[in-house]
Amino acid sequence: MPDYDVLISVAKQARENAHAKFSNFKVGAALHTPSGKIFGGCNVENATYGLTICAERVAIFKAISEGERRFDAIAVVTDTDTLTPPCGACRQLIWEFCGDVPVILSNLKGKTETISMRTLFPKPFDSSNL
Ligand code: THU
């Protein structure tokens, strides 16, 4: 069972590394494996804007490239009063790589909400459709 507070604090730490000089919108994510490992990620922007990668996908790609294939929770942290849910592209990848995991949204003031991927992404396209 993932410790959500720890996951949020790793996401917060990752957010500090965000390269968000175009939007100034810093995001941190942290992905938890059933074996207890945590992979952090931050958003990485660049001058073309369109090649930006969100914090959630950075965390997923880091974990996948380290050989991990199973995940049981993901946290997303921003500095906003309204908590930030993953964008559409991230929902697709979280669904494909993590399935129906809890998505823990949090901000720097300690406001937190947990929502399942099934709720965030109710009618997904995935390998079962191929
Ligand atoms: N962003 C994320 O990293 N994750 C989200 O869930 C929403 C958006 C980033 C992308 C871009 O760098 C900035 O936030 C503004 O959209």
Backbone and ligand atoms as CSV (ligand in chain L), in Angstrom:
chain,resi,resn,atom,element,x,y,z
A,1,MET,N,N,0.849,-1.207,0.000
A,1,MET,CA,C,0.000,0.000,0.000
A,1,MET,C,C,0.878,1.249,0.000
A,2,PRO,N,N,0.775,2.065,-1.026
A,2,PRO,CA,C,1.625,3.261,-1.082
A,2,PRO,C,C,1.298,4.252,0.035
A,3,ASP,N,N,2.333,4.868,0.570
A,3,ASP,CA,C,2.144,5.950,1.544
A,3,ASP,C,C,1.941,7.238,0.741
A,4,TYR,N,N,0.707,7.723,0.722
A,4,TYR,CA,C,0.390,8.877,-0.129
A,4,TYR,C,C,1.186,10.119,0.270
A,5,ASP,N,N,1.448,10.285,1.570
A,5,ASP,CA,C,2.207,11.472,2.003
A,5,ASP,C,C,3.624,11.445,1.444
A,6,VAL,N,N,4.225,10.258,1.454
A,6,VAL,CA,C,5.583,10.134,0.905
A,6,VAL,C,C,5.556,10.407,-0.597
A,7,LEU,N,N,4.550,9.855,-1.255
A,7,LEU,CA,C,4.446,10.027,-2.712
A,7,LEU,C,C,4.284,11.519,-3.063
A,8,ILE,N,N,3.458,12.201,-2.293
A,8,ILE,CA,C,3.254,13.637,-2.517
A,8,ILE,C,C,4.562,14.392,-2.282
A,9,SER,N,N,5.295,14.007,-1.262
A,9,SER,CA,C,6.529,14.759,-0.984
A,9,SER,C,C,7.590,14.515,-2.071
A,10,VAL,N,N,7.612,13.308,-2.650
A,10,VAL,CA,C,8.542,13.072,-3.775
A,10,VAL,C,C,8.115,13.900,-4.999
A,11,ALA,N,N,6.804,13.984,-5.226
A,11,ALA,CA,C,6.303,14.782,-6.358
A,11,ALA,C,C,6.637,16.265,-6.160
A,12,LYS,N,N,6.515,16.712,-4.920
A,12,LYS,CA,C,6.840,18.108,-4.572
A,12,LYS,C,C,8.311,18.401,-4.855
A,13,GLN,N,N,9.150,17.454,-4.451
A,13,GLN,CA,C,10.598,17.599,-4.675
A,13,GLN,C,C,10.909,17.631,-6.162
A,14,ALA,N,N,10.278,16.729,-6.923
A,14,ALA,CA,C,10.503,16.663,-8.371
A,14,ALA,C,C,10.073,17.970,-9.029
A,15,ARG,N,N,8.987,18.542,-8.516
A,15,ARG,CA,C,8.474,19.802,-9.068
A,15,ARG,C,C,9.509,20.915,-9.024
A,16,GLU,N,N,10.361,20.871,-8.010
A,16,GLU,CA,C,11.424,21.887,-7.886
A,16,GLU,C,C,12.342,21.900,-9.110
A,17,ASN,N,N,12.428,20.763,-9.793
A,17,ASN,CA,C,13.317,20.670,-10.968
A,17,ASN,C,C,12.611,21.001,-12.274
A,18,ALA,N,N,11.339,21.384,-12.202
A,18,ALA,CA,C,10.583,21.646,-13.434
A,18,ALA,C,C,11.321,22.667,-14.305
A,19,HIS,N,N,11.345,22.354,-15.596
A,19,HIS,CA,C,11.926,23.306,-16.562
A,19,HIS,C,C,10.726,23.921,-17.276
A,20,ALA,N,N,10.178,24.996,-16.674
A,20,ALA,CA,C,8.900,25.541,-17.135
A,20,ALA,C,C,9.022,27.031,-17.383
A,21,LYS,N,N,10.085,27.419,-18.110
A,21,LYS,CA,C,10.311,28.860,-18.248
A,21,LYS,C,C,9.391,29.519,-19.271
A,22,PHE,N,N,8.586,28.752,-19.999
A,22,PHE,CA,C,7.650,29.355,-20.951
A,22,PHE,C,C,6.273,29.538,-20.305
A,23,SER,N,N,5.804,28.539,-19.589
A,23,SER,CA,C,4.484,28.662,-18.933
A,23,SER,C,C,4.604,29.132,-17.491
A,24,ASN,N,N,5.784,28.958,-16.907
A,24,ASN,CA,C,5.948,29.198,-15.458
A,24,ASN,C,C,5.006,28.348,-14.609
A,25,PHE,N,N,4.547,27.258,-15.178
A,25,PHE,CA,C,3.628,26.360,-14.465
A,25,PHE,C,C,4.397,25.081,-14.128
A,26,LYS,N,N,4.832,25.014,-12.866
A,26,LYS,CA,C,5.677,23.872,-12.478
A,26,LYS,C,C,4.833,22.721,-11.964
A,27,VAL,N,N,5.124,21.539,-12.461
A,27,VAL,CA,C,4.377,20.338,-12.070
A,27,VAL,C,C,5.370,19.261,-11.622
A,28,GLY,N,N,4.989,18.559,-10.569
A,28,GLY,CA,C,5.791,17.406,-10.122
A,28,GLY,C,C,4.902,16.182,-10.078
A,29,ALA,N,N,5.479,15.038,-10.376
A,29,ALA,CA,C,4.724,13.778,-10.306
A,29,ALA,C,C,5.588,12.734,-9.610
A,30,ALA,N,N,4.937,11.732,-9.054
A,30,ALA,CA,C,5.665,10.610,-8.459
A,30,ALA,C,C,4.849,9.345,-8.668
A,31,LEU,N,N,5.539,8.330,-9.139
A,31,LEU,CA,C,4.913,7.069,-9.531
A,31,LEU,C,C,5.402,5.978,-8.588
A,32,HIS,N,N,4.485,5.177,-8.082
A,32,HIS,CA,C,4.816,4.160,-7.067
A,32,HIS,C,C,4.694,2.756,-7.651
A,33,THR,N,N,5.660,1.898,-7.337
A,33,THR,CA,C,5.589,0.495,-7.784
A,33,THR,C,C,5.161,-0.389,-6.603
A,34,PRO,N,N,4.560,-1.551,-6.891
A,34,PRO,CA,C,4.153,-2.455,-5.805
A,34,PRO,C,C,5.332,-2.889,-4.935
A,35,SER,N,N,6.561,-2.827,-5.486
A,35,SER,CA,C,7.726,-3.219,-4.672
A,35,SER,C,C,8.225,-2.062,-3.802
A,36,GLY,N,N,7.566,-0.903,-3.898
A,36,GLY,CA,C,7.919,0.212,-3.009
A,36,GLY,C,C,8.840,1.256,-3.608
A,37,LYS,N,N,9.205,1.092,-4.879
A,37,LYS,CA,C,10.047,2.123,-5.505
A,37,LYS,C,C,9.197,3.312,-5.929
A,38,ILE,N,N,9.819,4.493,-5.942
A,38,ILE,CA,C,9.121,5.703,-6.373
A,38,ILE,C,C,9.962,6.415,-7.429
A,39,PHE,N,N,9.318,6.788,-8.520
A,39,PHE,CA,C,9.991,7.525,-9.593
A,39,PHE,C,C,9.352,8.909,-9.706
A,40,GLY,N,N,10.172,9.936,-9.537
A,40,GLY,CA,C,9.686,11.310,-9.645
A,40,GLY,C,C,9.829,11.818,-11.070
A,41,GLY,N,N,9.064,12.860,-11.388
A,41,GLY,CA,C,9.179,13.501,-12.708
A,41,GLY,C,C,8.696,14.936,-12.628
A,42,CYS,N,N,9.231,15.775,-13.508
A,42,CYS,CA,C,8.776,17.172,-13.586
A,42,CYS,C,C,8.497,17.486,-15.050
A,43,ASN,N,N,7.734,18.562,-15.283
A,43,ASN,CA,C,7.512,18.938,-16.681
A,43,ASN,C,C,8.785,19.573,-17.259
A,44,VAL,N,N,9.015,19.292,-18.534
A,44,VAL,CA,C,10.207,19.791,-19.231
A,44,VAL,C,C,9.732,20.479,-20.505
A,45,GLU,N,N,9.855,21.802,-20.518
A,45,GLU,CA,C,9.425,22.583,-21.685
A,45,GLU,C,C,10.625,22.920,-22.562
A,46,ASN,N,N,10.327,23.345,-23.798
A,46,ASN,CA,C,11.413,23.834,-24.654
A,46,ASN,C,C,10.844,24.900,-25.577
A,47,ALA,N,N,11.721,25.514,-26.379
A,47,ALA,CA,C,11.345,26.705,-27.145
A,47,ALA,C,C,10.272,26.436,-28.195
A,48,THR,N,N,10.111,25.198,-28.612
A,48,THR,CA,C,9.066,24.918,-29.609
A,48,THR,C,C,7.696,24.737,-28.954
A,49,TYR,N,N,7.651,24.758,-27.631
A,49,TYR,CA,C,6.424,24.532,-26.842
A,49,TYR,C,C,5.854,23.121,-27.041
A,50,GLY,N,N,5.632,22.763,-28.303
A,50,GLY,CA,C,4.920,21.510,-28.606
A,50,GLY,C,C,5.676,20.268,-28.180
A,51,LEU,N,N,6.961,20.377,-27.972
A,51,LEU,CA,C,7.736,19.198,-27.563
A,51,LEU,C,C,7.794,19.041,-26.051
A,52,THR,N,N,7.053,19.885,-25.364
A,52,THR,CA,C,6.979,19.796,-23.902
A,52,THR,C,C,6.538,18.409,-23.467
A,53,ILE,N,N,7.135,17.941,-22.374
A,53,ILE,CA,C,6.677,16.677,-21.787
A,53,ILE,C,C,6.204,16.954,-20.363
A,54,CYS,N,N,5.037,16.430,-20.046
A,54,CYS,CA,C,4.449,16.638,-18.723
A,54,CYS,C,C,5.179,15.806,-17.665
A,55,ALA,N,N,5.023,16.253,-16.432
A,55,ALA,CA,C,5.654,15.595,-15.289
A,55,ALA,C,C,5.267,14.112,-15.193
A,56,GLU,N,N,3.990,13.822,-15.420
A,56,GLU,CA,C,3.509,12.439,-15.297
A,56,GLU,C,C,4.207,11.528,-16.298
A,57,ARG,N,N,4.329,12.002,-17.549
A,57,ARG,CA,C,4.963,11.151,-18.571
A,57,ARG,C,C,6.459,10.998,-18.318
A,58,VAL,N,N,7.094,12.048,-17.786
A,58,VAL,CA,C,8.520,11.913,-17.439
A,58,VAL,C,C,8.685,10.822,-16.378
A,59,ALA,N,N,7.822,10.841,-15.360
A,59,ALA,CA,C,7.919,9.818,-14.304
A,59,ALA,C,C,7.694,8.419,-14.887
A,60,ILE,N,N,6.697,8.294,-15.755
A,60,ILE,CA,C,6.424,6.982,-16.365
A,60,ILE,C,C,7.619,6.516,-17.203
A,61,PHE,N,N,8.144,7.405,-18.039
A,61,PHE,CA,C,9.241,6.988,-18.928
A,61,PHE,C,C,10.505,6.655,-18.129
A,62,LYS,N,N,10.748,7.401,-17.064
A,62,LYS,CA,C,11.896,7.067,-16.212
A,62,LYS,C,C,11.743,5.659,-15.655
A,63,ALA,N,N,10.554,5.368,-15.140
A,63,ALA,CA,C,10.327,4.059,-14.521
A,63,ALA,C,C,10.407,2.933,-15.554
A,64,ILE,N,N,9.782,3.146,-16.705
A,64,ILE,CA,C,9.802,2.114,-17.752
A,64,ILE,C,C,11.241,1.868,-18.208
A,65,SER,N,N,11.992,2.935,-18.364
A,65,SER,CA,C,13.369,2.760,-18.854
A,65,SER,C,C,14.279,2.137,-17.799
A,66,GLU,N,N,13.812,2.104,-16.555
A,66,GLU,CA,C,14.562,1.402,-15.499
A,66,GLU,C,C,14.047,-0.022,-15.314
A,67,GLY,N,N,13.157,-0.443,-16.212
A,67,GLY,CA,C,12.712,-1.840,-16.201
A,67,GLY,C,C,11.426,-2.098,-15.435
A,68,GLU,N,N,10.832,-1.063,-14.852
A,68,GLU,CA,C,9.592,-1.268,-14.085
A,68,GLU,C,C,8.410,-1.431,-15.035
A,69,ARG,N,N,7.467,-2.288,-14.658
A,69,ARG,CA,C,6.300,-2.499,-15.511
A,69,ARG,C,C,4.986,-2.459,-14.735
A,70,ARG,N,N,5.060,-2.447,-13.419
A,70,ARG,CA,C,3.820,-2.449,-12.623
A,70,ARG,C,C,3.813,-1.250,-11.690
A,71,PHE,N,N,2.657,-0.595,-11.607
A,71,PHE,CA,C,2.528,0.622,-10.801
A,71,PHE,C,C,1.213,0.579,-10.049
A,72,ASP,N,N,1.198,1.198,-8.858
A,72,ASP,CA,C,-0.056,1.159,-8.101
A,72,ASP,C,C,-0.552,2.511,-7.612
A,73,ALA,N,N,0.143,3.604,-7.927
A,73,ALA,CA,C,-0.377,4.939,-7.583
A,73,ALA,C,C,0.498,5.986,-8.257
A,74,ILE,N,N,-0.112,7.153,-8.518
A,74,ILE,CA,C,0.665,8.283,-9.043
A,74,ILE,C,C,0.178,9.556,-8.344
A,75,ALA,N,N,1.119,10.426,-7.991
A,75,ALA,CA,C,0.770,11.711,-7.372
A,75,ALA,C,C,1.167,12.839,-8.309
A,76,VAL,N,N,0.380,13.916,-8.281
A,76,VAL,CA,C,0.651,15.102,-9.113
A,76,VAL,C,C,0.550,16.336,-8.217
A,77,VAL,N,N,1.589,17.155,-8.219
A,77,VAL,CA,C,1.610,18.344,-7.347
A,77,VAL,C,C,1.836,19.606,-8.167
A,78,THR,N,N,0.977,20.620,-7.896
A,78,THR,CA,C,1.168,21.949,-8.485
A,78,THR,C,C,0.947,22.990,-7.387
A,79,ASP,N,N,1.258,24.242,-7.715
A,79,ASP,CA,C,1.049,25.331,-6.754
A,79,ASP,C,C,-0.209,26.098,-7.145
A,80,THR,N,N,-1.347,25.426,-7.105
A,80,THR,CA,C,-2.617,26.045,-7.514
A,80,THR,C,C,-3.693,25.713,-6.485
A,81,ASP,N,N,-4.645,26.625,-6.314
A,81,ASP,CA,C,-5.728,26.331,-5.372
A,81,ASP,C,C,-6.621,25.218,-5.904
A,82,THR,N,N,-6.884,25.280,-7.211
A,82,THR,CA,C,-7.627,24.180,-7.841
A,82,THR,C,C,-6.616,23.105,-8.223
A,83,LEU,N,N,-6.808,21.916,-7.713
A,83,LEU,CA,C,-5.843,20.844,-7.968
A,83,LEU,C,C,-5.780,20.522,-9.461
A,84,THR,N,N,-4.607,20.094,-9.909
A,84,THR,CA,C,-4.364,19.891,-11.344
A,84,THR,C,C,-4.478,18.417,-11.724
A,85,PRO,N,N,-5.474,18.060,-12.520
A,85,PRO,CA,C,-5.551,16.676,-12.989
A,85,PRO,C,C,-4.655,16.483,-14.212
A,86,PRO,N,N,-4.255,15.244,-14.496
A,86,PRO,CA,C,-3.410,14.991,-15.672
A,86,PRO,C,C,-4.110,15.390,-16.977
A,87,CYS,N,N,-3.332,15.868,-17.944
A,87,CYS,CA,C,-3.877,16.235,-19.261
A,87,CYS,C,C,-4.305,14.968,-20.014
A,88,GLY,N,N,-4.935,15.149,-21.142
A,88,GLY,CA,C,-5.446,14.008,-21.909
A,88,GLY,C,C,-4.364,13.030,-22.326
A,89,ALA,N,N,-3.233,13.557,-22.811
A,89,ALA,CA,C,-2.147,12.670,-23.250
A,89,ALA,C,C,-1.633,11.843,-22.071
A,90,CYS,N,N,-1.513,12.481,-20.924
A,90,CYS,CA,C,-1.030,11.757,-19.744
A,90,CYS,C,C,-2.057,10.730,-19.281
A,91,ARG,N,N,-3.340,11.076,-19.371
A,91,ARG,CA,C,-4.372,10.092,-18.977
A,91,ARG,C,C,-4.242,8.831,-19.819
A,92,GLN,N,N,-4.013,9.008,-21.122
A,92,GLN,CA,C,-3.852,7.846,-22.001
A,92,GLN,C,C,-2.688,6.967,-21.516
A,93,LEU,N,N,-1.546,7.610,-21.262
A,93,LEU,CA,C,-0.366,6.813,-20.884
A,93,LEU,C,C,-0.472,6.254,-19.478
A,94,ILE,N,N,-1.045,7.026,-18.544
A,94,ILE,CA,C,-1.224,6.474,-17.187
A,94,ILE,C,C,-2.125,5.247,-17.278
A,95,TRP,N,N,-3.197,5.368,-18.069
A,95,TRP,CA,C,-4.099,4.221,-18.218
A,95,TRP,C,C,-3.359,3.007,-18.793
A,96,GLU,N,N,-2.604,3.230,-19.880
A,96,GLU,CA,C,-1.949,2.093,-20.542
A,96,GLU,C,C,-0.861,1.457,-19.683
A,97,PHE,N,N,-0.122,2.276,-18.944
A,97,PHE,CA,C,1.001,1.719,-18.175
A,97,PHE,C,C,0.627,1.371,-16.738
A,98,CYS,N,N,-0.394,2.010,-16.204
A,98,CYS,CA,C,-0.698,1.829,-14.774
A,98,CYS,C,C,-2.086,1.240,-14.536
A,99,GLY,N,N,-2.990,1.377,-15.512
A,99,GLY,CA,C,-4.354,0.887,-15.316
A,99,GLY,C,C,-5.133,1.769,-14.345
A,100,ASP,N,N,-6.043,1.134,-13.632
A,100,ASP,CA,C,-6.976,1.892,-12.781
A,100,ASP,C,C,-6.343,2.217,-11.418
A,101,VAL,N,N,-5.282,3.019,-11.439
A,101,VAL,CA,C,-4.585,3.369,-10.185
A,101,VAL,C,C,-5.227,4.607,-9.546
A,102,PRO,N,N,-5.013,4.810,-8.248
A,102,PRO,CA,C,-5.406,6.083,-7.651
A,102,PRO,C,C,-4.477,7.200,-8.116
A,103,VAL,N,N,-5.088,8.342,-8.467
A,103,VAL,CA,C,-4.317,9.523,-8.864
A,103,VAL,C,C,-4.476,10.522,-7.719
A,104,ILE,N,N,-3.367,10.813,-7.055
A,104,ILE,CA,C,-3.407,11.683,-5.876
A,104,ILE,C,C,-2.998,13.085,-6.310
A,105,LEU,N,N,-3.954,14.001,-6.233
A,105,LEU,CA,C,-3.686,15.385,-6.632
A,105,LEU,C,C,-3.418,16.182,-5.367
A,106,SER,N,N,-2.422,17.054,-5.423
A,106,SER,CA,C,-2.107,17.827,-4.229
A,106,SER,C,C,-1.527,19.176,-4.615
A,107,ASN,N,N,-1.602,20.139,-3.664
A,107,ASN,CA,C,-0.946,21.427,-3.915
A,107,ASN,C,C,0.016,21.745,-2.781
A,108,LEU,N,N,0.667,22.887,-2.863
A,108,LEU,CA,C,1.710,23.201,-1.880
A,108,LEU,C,C,1.127,23.577,-0.522
A,109,LYS,N,N,-0.199,23.821,-0.488
A,109,LYS,CA,C,-0.831,24.157,0.800
A,109,LYS,C,C,-1.343,22.911,1.518
A,110,GLY,N,N,-1.134,21.752,0.908
A,110,GLY,CA,C,-1.551,20.514,1.569
A,110,GLY,C,C,-2.953,20.051,1.222
A,111,LYS,N,N,-3.607,20.765,0.285
A,111,LYS,CA,C,-4.920,20.289,-0.182
A,111,LYS,C,C,-4.697,19.034,-1.029
A,112,THR,N,N,-5.505,18.023,-0.805
A,112,THR,CA,C,-5.307,16.743,-1.502
A,112,THR,C,C,-6.645,16.115,-1.865
A,113,GLU,N,N,-6.631,15.464,-3.019
A,113,GLU,CA,C,-7.819,14.712,-3.451
A,113,GLU,C,C,-7.331,13.482,-4.204
A,114,THR,N,N,-7.996,12.368,-3.991
A,114,THR,CA,C,-7.621,11.150,-4.715
A,114,THR,C,C,-8.770,10.747,-5.619
A,115,ILE,N,N,-8.415,10.458,-6.872
A,115,ILE,CA,C,-9.436,10.099,-7.858
A,115,ILE,C,C,-8.904,8.915,-8.671
A,116,SER,N,N,-9.772,7.981,-8.997
A,116,SER,CA,C,-9.279,6.794,-9.720
A,116,SER,C,C,-9.118,7.110,-11.206
A,117,MET,N,N,-8.226,6.379,-11.846
A,117,MET,CA,C,-8.041,6.560,-13.296
A,117,MET,C,C,-9.322,6.220,-14.047
A,118,ARG,N,N,-10.046,5.239,-13.559
A,118,ARG,CA,C,-11.303,4.842,-14.210
A,118,ARG,C,C,-12.275,6.028,-14.254
A,119,THR,N,N,-12.277,6.822,-13.185
A,119,THR,CA,C,-13.152,8.001,-13.139
A,119,THR,C,C,-12.632,9.106,-14.052
A,120,LEU,N,N,-11.313,9.281,-14.051
A,120,LEU,CA,C,-10.711,10.331,-14.878
A,120,LEU,C,C,-10.775,10.006,-16.369
A,121,PHE,N,N,-10.816,8.712,-16.672
A,121,PHE,CA,C,-10.654,8.267,-18.067
A,121,PHE,C,C,-11.625,7.105,-18.309
A,122,PRO,N,N,-12.930,7.427,-18.379
A,122,PRO,CA,C,-13.942,6.366,-18.303
A,122,PRO,C,C,-14.074,5.448,-19.514
A,123,LYS,N,N,-13.725,5.902,-20.696
A,123,LYS,CA,C,-13.905,5.031,-21.861
A,123,LYS,C,C,-12.620,5.024,-22.682
A,124,PRO,N,N,-11.603,4.352,-22.173
A,124,PRO,CA,C,-10.277,4.437,-22.798
A,124,PRO,C,C,-10.140,3.619,-24.086
A,125,PHE,N,N,-9.232,4.065,-24.915
A,125,PHE,CA,C,-8.736,3.236,-26.024
A,125,PHE,C,C,-7.433,2.624,-25.534
A,126,ASP,N,N,-7.303,1.299,-25.676
A,126,ASP,CA,C,-6.051,0.668,-25.286
A,126,ASP,C,C,-5.856,-0.623,-26.085
A,127,SER,N,N,-4.892,-1.437,-25.691
A,127,SER,CA,C,-4.569,-2.624,-26.495
A,127,SER,C,C,-5.743,-3.571,-26.616
A,128,SER,N,N,-6.692,-3.506,-25.706
A,128,SER,CA,C,-7.850,-4.400,-25.796
A,128,SER,C,C,-8.744,-4.032,-26.987
A,129,ASN,N,N,-8.539,-2.832,-27.539
A,129,ASN,CA,C,-9.318,-2.411,-28.700
A,129,ASN,C,C,-8.666,-2.809,-30.022
A,130,LEU,N,N,-7.431,-3.307,-29.969
A,130,LEU,CA,C,-6.703,-3.572,-31.222
A,130,LEU,C,C,-7.059,-4.940,-31.789
L,1,THU,N1,N,1.648,19.930,-17.324
L,1,THU,C1,C,2.096,18.823,-16.654
L,1,THU,O1,O,3.291,18.616,-16.485
L,1,THU,N2,N,1.163,17.945,-16.198
L,1,THU,C2,C,-0.169,18.128,-16.242
L,1,THU,O2,O,-0.902,17.285,-15.774
L,1,THU,C3,C,-0.730,19.353,-16.836
L,1,THU,C4,C,0.252,20.200,-17.579
L,1,THU,C5,C,2.632,20.909,-17.783
L,1,THU,C6,C,2.832,20.995,-19.267
L,1,THU,C7,C,3.376,22.403,-19.390
L,1,THU,O3,O,4.761,22.381,-19.136
L,1,THU,C8,C,2.709,23.165,-18.272
L,1,THU,O4,O,2.243,22.196,-17.352
L,1,THU,C9,C,1.563,24.050,-18.717
L,1,THU,O5,O,0.641,23.333,-19.461
